[in-house]
Amino acid sequence: MRAQIVDIINKTLSSLVAKGELPEAVSEANPPFTVELPKNKDHGDYATNVAMLLAKPAKKAPRAIAELLVANWVDPDQIIVQSEVAGPGFINLRVNPHALLQIIHQVLGEGDAYGLAKESNGEKVLVEFVSANPTGPLHLGHARGAFTGDAVARLLEAAGYEVTREFYINDTGNQVLVLGRSIYARYQQAHGHDVELAKDAYPAEYVKNIATSIQDQDGDKWLSASEEQWLPYFVQKGVQTNLAQIKKDLENINIPFDSWFSEQSLHESGKVAGLIEAYASSGMAYRAEKPRGAEERVRREDSKAAQYQDQQAGGLFLETSRFGDDEDRIIQRANGTPVYLAADLAYHIDKIERGFHRMIDVFGADHGGHVPRIKAGIQAAGKDHSDLEFLLVQMVRLMRNGQELRFSKRAGQIYGIDELVDEIGPDAARFIFLMRSANTQFDFDLDLALRQSNDNPVFYVQYGHARTTTLLRRAAEASIPFDPKSPPAVADLEGLRLPEERDMLKKMAAFSDILQGAAKASEPHRLIYFCQELIALFHGYFSKYRATERVISDDIPLTLARLSLVASVKQTLKNALNILGISAPDHMQAPDAPSEDE
């Protein structure tokens, strides 16, 4: 419906320009005007701000432009039946009831494809998410980023993009060396050696299990070996085992990946060394005891910059400050070892060179400071980062009985994604993590997620789908001749005159636009809001009229019309939930909700 109104507005503007009533500048302006549902339903079905945005190119008052449009609609199908100018130049519109009723035929005719893009838009998108260090299993801290990244990828696919999901494996560097040494210490302990774990070791049970598996396979083979011999092997075993578990956990929550990109491969291919050399030869990097201007900065003693300052001495610094970063960053230590940033820059440049139209990084908010360094480093390499987007995901507090549950990988206290899903189910986990903007913090209430009541937002939406299914089943049991694949003609749907019925039609008509907007903005919560708003309309409609305007009644034509509306709500809700990877159950018990027989 919105697309039809946009088309009418554009054709009317073209006509007014052709007749000389608006200047040519209006055609060239192409303003991003909106066509939206007004907050006050008394103002009409839709409202547009197009006249407000054309004031400058038209050199006319917005209200005068709005009056021109209202008087000259190019609308051969008579979609707009009433329009009026409001305030300084907004236009309120009422549409032909027949046009809204056609939404039912569109929804039921397209079925599972309703709202989704009809074909690929040709744009290739890379979504990189999770990318957890393979030093342990996935835990609660990874959950929001995992579900958010997957939902963004699903949104983009539904909106017509060609999507590649990628997991970047940090399989080199200090953290995997710590893992290897932690496993070796447990391996020694398993053989009866009195060995203490290092302060930075990973002490959790999974480390013991890896050590035991090595013991079972190799016996005491590694006890007499030098660190130079055993460390690469123990690192490899640890990374492989943890990565296998990560893949299994992701598969169990229906999060697939198309690409598993190894950081080590960047070093082996020479891309990291080559990039460092390119920076040095282009004059973008310099060797120094500290980054230029560092003496002017006051650092906290507990900051990472202060902790690693000695290790930076004599290193190679990249002039990221030229491109908006707070200071220059080290990319290679004095001994020739590249730091993590060098590999990360090589990885992002590799992304760009692979030819994606859009690249989305889903980062934890604690990595937000890394973003300007990456952008600056890409610019320093002479590359364009305008197609690179960063979605920063805020932390979530897990609550039980009003108390926060605290976990630590270093302390061996881990609450895994698998445990969360086992406890509350995959649908509740997905829904609750996705129901707010990724850049907002919130508390995840485990008790609420388990509650079978309308207070639980997941239950409320899913029960709405189950309720529509129950109504359709009872109609079939009553031998009412309704077939959602062959709904009544539009003329026979005219009994749908209640304001709540009209509201549901308008909400369903907006589905495609909401999907496209959510995909462009990388905001899955918009689709969650859509589901909540649509099902709230349906629950309110059903509850308000269950004693006076029942869906199933003795008036067969009206019953068929209302069943068509119910089937359309069911299909639209199912499609929206499916896009997000959330199931749409056909049966649920709701002890605190009225039954369809009441």
N, C-alpha and C positions, 0 to 999 in steps of 0.2 A: 504493500500500500504506500509506504513512504516513497519507494522508487517511482511509483506512478505520479505522486504529487510533485516530486522533484522534476520529473519529466514535463509535467504541465507548467510548472514555474519557468523552466528553461525555454520551453516553446513560446510561452507568453512574452518573455523578455526579448526573444529573437524577433517576434512579431512587432513589438513596440519599437525596437530599433529599426526594423525594416520600414515602418511607417513614419519614422522620424520623430516619434514622441519621446524616445530616449536616445542619447548619443551613442556613437559606435564604441566609446570607451567602456560602456556597460558590457558589451560582448567580450571585450578583451579582459575585463576584470576577473571573471570567473570566481566569484567569492565563495568561500566555504560555508555557505549558509546552512542552517539546520531546519529540519522538519521534525518536530517532536510532539509527544503527547503533553498537553498543558497540565500544570499542576492542579488547576481548578477545572473540573470536567464541564462546568457551566460555560466555560469559554469556548467549547467546541471539541472536536475530535483531535485536531492537530493545530499546531501553531508554527509559524516560520518567522525568522528574523531577516529574510532576504533584503527587504527594503532598507533596513538599518545599515547593512553592509555596502549598499550601492550608493549611498548618499554622496560620497566623494567622487567616484567616477561619473555619476549622473549629474553632479552639480545641482542636485535638488534636495529638498527636505525629505527625510525618510517617509513621512506621512503622505507626501504628494506622490512618491513612487508607489507606496502601498495602495493608494486609491486608484492609480493607473492600472495596477495589476488586477485589483478586485473588479474593475469595470471591463476588463478585456481578456478574461481567461480563455486560453486556447485549450478547450476541454471537450472534444467531440463525443467522448463516452459519458459525459456528464458525471464525472467522479465527484466533483465539488458541487454541492447543492446549496451551500450558503457560505459566505465569507464576509468578514468585517474587519475594519482597521481598529486597532486598539492602541492606546497610549501614544507614544511618539512615532510609531510606525510598525508595530507587530501586526501580523495578519492571523486571525483565528479562522479556522476552516471546519466545516462540517461536511462529511462525505456521504454519498449515496448509500443507504443501507444495503442495497444489492451488491455494491462493491465490497463491503465488509463480509457479507454472507458468502461471497465467492472464496474467501479464505478457507472455509470448510472444505470446499471441493479441492482446493490446492493442497491442503494438508493431507487429506485422505487419499487424494490421487497420487501424490508423490511418496507418501508413506515414510519409510526410513530415510529417504533422501530429502525430505522437506527441510528447508532452511540451509542445507549444505550447498556449497558451490557446485555448479553443474559441470564444470570442467576446470582443469588446471589453469592458473593464471600465468604459468611459465616462470614464476619466481622461485629460485632455490634458496632455502633457508637452512642454516646449520644451528641447531640448538645444543649447546654443551652444558650439561648439568650433572649433578651429583659429584663426579670426579673426586670421590673420597680417597684419601691416602690409603693404599692397600696395607695398612699396618694393623688392621683389625676389622671386625664386622661393622656393618652399617648400624648406626645408633640413632637415637631421637634427634640429635643435632643435624642429621642428614635428611630427616623425613620431610620437612617442609620444602626444602630445595628439590627433593626427588619428585614429590607429587606436583609441585609447581612447574618444574621443567617439563614433566610428562604432559601436564594439562596444556601448557603453552604449545607444545608440539602437536597435540591432538587438535587444539583450536586452529592452528595454522593449516593442518591437513584438511580439516573440515571447510576452511575458508578458501581452499584451492591452491595452497602453496605446496611445493615439493620439499619435503622435510627430511633432513638427516639428523638423527639423534646421536650424539657423540659423548663418550666418557673418556676423559683425559686421565691416564694412569700415571701418577707420580711414583714411578718405579725406580727412581735414582735419587741420590742425595742423602743427607744426614738421617732423615727419619727412617729410611729403610735399613740403614746401617745399624741404627739403634734397635730396630726390630730383629735383625740378624743376631746381634749380640745378646738380646733378651732371650731369644730361642736357644742360643748356645749355652747360656747360663742354666736354663731349665734342663737342657740336655745333660749337662754335667751333674746337676742335682739328681736327675733320674738314674745316674750311674753311681750315686752315693757320695759324690764330692760335695764338700761343705763350701759352697760358693754363694756369695751375696749378690743380689741384683744391684745394678748401678742405679743411682738416684733417678736417672731419666728413663729407666727401662719400662717396658710394658709388662705389668705383672699379672694380667688377667688370665683366666682359665684357658682361653683359646691358645695362648702362647705355650702353655704346658702341653696341650693336645698336639700342637705341631712338633714340639720337641719329642714327645712320645712316639709319634709316627716316624720320625727320623731314627729314633732308637730301634724301633721294631724293624725298620728296613735295613739300617746300616750297622746295628750293634754299637760297639765302642770305637768304630773306625776313626772318628774325628777327635777322640780325646787327646791323641798325641800329635795331632796336626797343628801347624802354625796358623795364626789368625789369617795370614795371607791366603792360606789354603781353604780353611773352613768358612770364612766370612762370606765370600760370594755364593757358596752353596746354600748356606743357611738363609741368606737374604732371598735367594731365588725360591727356596722352598716356602719361606714365609709369605712372600708376595703372591706366589702361585696359589697357595692354599687360601689366603684371605680373599684374593680376587675371585676364586671359584665360589666362595661363600657369598661374596657381594653379588655376583651374577645370579646365584640361586635365589637370594633374598629379593632381588629386583624382579626376577621372573615370577616369584610367588605373589608379588603385588601388582603384576601385570604392567611392568615398566620395561619395555624392550629397548635395546640400543642397536643401531645400525653399524656403529664404528667404535672400536676400543683403541684409542690412540696412545701409544707408549711414549712417555717422555724420553726413555732410554734410546728409542729409535732416532730421536732428533740428534742425540750425541753421536750415535753410531754412523749416521748418514753424513755427519760433518756440518749440519745446518747451524748448530749452536756456535761452533768454532768459526764457521764462515761468516756468521752475522757479527760476531765480536770483531773479526778482522775487518769487515766492511765498515763498522763504526769507527775503528781506529784509523783506517786509511782515508776516510772521508773527513777526518778532523772533528767528529762528533764525540770522541772519547779521549780521555787524557789519563795519565798515570800520576798519582799524587798520594800523599799521606792521608789526606782527608778531602771530602768534596769541597769545592770552592764555596766560600761564604759560610762554611760550617762554624767558623769561630764566632759568627754573629748570632748563631742560634743557641738558645738555652734549652737543654734537654733534661727531662726527668731522669733520675738515676736508674729507675726501674724500666725505662723505655728500651725497646729492642735496639734502637739506634745507639743508645749509650752502651748497652751490653756487648754489642758486636763492633764497637768502634775500633778496638785494637786489631781485630781481624781484617779491617778494611785498609789498614795502613799499607801503602805501596801498591794498592789495587788499581784497576782500570775503572774510571768513572765515566758514565754516559751523561752527556749534557741534556738531561731531561728538563732542567729548569728553563731551557730555551723555549720549551713548548708547554709551559703552564704548570709544570710540577713544582712542588715546594722547594726541592733541591735536587742536585745531581745524584745519580744512584750508581752504586758499584755494580759492575756486571762480571768482573773477573778479579779474583784475589791475586795477591802478589806471587803466589806459587803457581799461577796459571789455571787454577780451578774455577770454572764458571759458577756463578751463584744462581739461585733459582730464577731470578728475574730474567737472566739471559735466555734460559730455556723457554720461559713463558713467552717472551717476545718472539723467539723463533717459532713457537707454536702458533701464535696469533698471526704472524706474517704468513705462515704456511696456510692457515685458514683463508686469508685474503687471496693468496695465489691459487687456491683451489676453485675460485670463481663463483662463490656464493653471492647472491644479491643482498643477503641479510644474514648477520651472524649474531646470535644471542648467547651471552654468557649468563648463567644463573649462579650468582655468587652469594655466599653468606655475607650479611651486612658487615661482619668483622673484617671482611676483605675489601671493604669499600675504598680504603686508602691505596689499594693496589691499582685501582682503575686509572687515575691520572698518570701513573708510571707507565702503564701499558700503552695508553694513548700517546704519551710523549715519546716513548720508545719507537712506536710505529711511525710517527712523524719523522723522527730522527733517521729512520731507515728510508725515508723518501716515499712512504706508503700513505694511502688515504684510509683513515679509520672511520669514515662517516657511516659506513654500513655495519659497524660493530656496535651492539647495544649491550648494556649491562643491567641485569635485573637483580637488584640487591634484596635478599630475603632476610627479614629480621628473625631474631631468635624467638622461641616459644617456650613458655614455662609449662611444664606438665604438673597438673594439680590432682591430688586425691584427698578427699575429706578436708578440703580447704587448705591443704599443706602442699608446698612445692616439693617435688621429688628431684633430688640432685644426683648427678651422675658424673663420672670421670673415667676416661679411657686410661689415663696414667695411673689412677688409683685402682684400676681393675673393676670399677663399678659401672656397668654398661647396661642400658635398657635399649635393646635392639629394636629395629623396625619390625622384625618378625614377632617380637613379643607384643608390641603395640597392636599389630594387626590381629594376632591371636586373641588378644583380650577384647578388643572392641569391634573387630571386623574391618575388612578393607574399605567398604563404602563409607563408614563413619570416619575412618582415618582420612581418606581423600577429601570428603566433603568439608570436614571441619578445618583442615589445613588450607583449603581453597576458598573458604567463605569470606576471607578478608583480603584486602590488598596486601601483596607480599611485603611492602615496605612498612607495615604496621606490626607492632608487637601485640601479643595477646596471650591469654592463659588458656591452655587446653585442659578442659575439665573432664577427666576420665569418668567420673560418676555420671555426669550429664550425658556423655556419649553412650553410656550403657542403658540409659533410662528409656523405657518404652512408653513415651508420652509426647504430647505436642510441644513440651518444653524443649525437647531434643530436636534441633533444626533438621537433622538428617531424617529422623523418623517422620517428622511433619511432612516433608516433601515426598518421601517414598510412600507414606501411607496415602497421600493424595492420589498417586498413580494406582495403588491397589484399590482405592475406592472407585475410581473410574472403571477399572476392570470388573469389580463386583456389580456395578450398575449394568454394564453391558451383558454380563453373564445372566443376571436376573431377567433382563429383557428377553434373552434367548430362551430361558426356562419358561417364560410366560408366552412363548410362541409369537412374540412380536416380530414382524417381518423386517428386521433391520439388518442391513449388510454394510459395514463401513467401506467396503470396496465399491459400493454402488449407492451412495447417499441420495436423498431426495433432490430434485431439481432446485435451483436457487429460489424460484418462485414459491416452492413448497417449504422453504425455510423461514418465511416471513413471520412466522409465529415467534421467532426469537426477538422479542421486543423489550425485554427487561433490560434496564441499564447495566446490570451485572453481566448479562449475556453479551451485550455490546462491548463492555470493557474486556471480556475475555477474548473476543474476536480481535480487538485492536492490539491486545498484548501478543497474541499469536502472530499477528501480521508483522510485528516488529522483530521477530526471532532472527531472521537472516541479517538484519542490520546490526543487531546486538552482537551476533556471532562475528561479523566482519570487524566491528569496532573493537571487540575484545581481542581478536587475533592481531590487529594492527598495533594495539597498545600493549600486548603481552599481559593481559589482565584477566585471568580465568574467573576471578570473583564476579565479574560482570554477568557471566552465565549462571553462576550460583544465585545471584540476585534475581535474575530472570526467572529461574525455577521457583524461587521462594515467592515472588510476586504473582506469578501465574497460578500457583497452587493455592495461595492465600485467597485470590479471587474465586477460585473454584470452591474451596472449603466454605468461604463466606456465602456464596451463592447457594450451595447445597443446604447449609444450616438455616439460612434465612427463609428459604421457600419450601422446606421439606414438608410442611403441613398445608401449604396453600398452592404452590406451583410445582408440584412434584415432577421429577424427570419422567417417571413412568406413570401414566394416568390412562383414563378411559378415552381421552382425546388422542386417537392414534396418529393423525398428522402432526400434532404438536409433540407427541412423544417421539416420533421419528426425527423431528427437527432437533429436539433436545438431546437425543441419543447421538445425533451427528455432531453436536457441539461437544458432548462428553468424549466421544471417540477422537475428536480433533485435539482436545486438551491432553488426552492420554498419549497420543502420538507425538505431539510437540514436546511434552515433558520427557517422554522416553528418548527422543532424539537429543535433547539438551543434555540429559544425564549421560547418555551413551558417549557423547563427545568428550565428556570429562572422565570417562572410565568408571562411572558409577552405575550400579544396576538399577533397574526399574521393576521391582517385584510386583507380581500380580495378586499376592495375598499377604496380609499382615493383620495381626491382632491389635486392636486399639482399645484398651479397657476404659479409657477416659473420653472416648469419642462416641457420638450417637451412631447407631447402626442405620443402614439404608432403609430398614423397615419402619423406623420410628416416624 
